[in-house]
Amino acid sequence: MIPWLDESDPYQPFPDPAYALPDPNGLLAVGGCLSVARLLRAYRQGIFPWYSAGDPICWWSPDPRTVIFPQQFRPARS
């Protein structure tokens, strides 16, 4: 069962990303809000929101996760 985040509590903790669903890959929680506090908490844990207008916010942490290290990033010249 996917946890539902309370929209009125931007400091509610996210579930551990290890509990994200394998299918669909990485779905971790639903609901909540897009407050600065919640977004910072999410991004610090490798969690991000994805949603469509009118639908609840879905929070994702897929495995494997792409990580780009700034010191190793070399943009293409094209």
Secondary structure, 3 states (H helix, E strand, C coil): CCCEECCCCCCCCCCCHHHCCCCCCCEEEEECCCCHHHHHHHHHCCCEEECCCCCCCEEECCCCCCCCCHHHCCCCCC
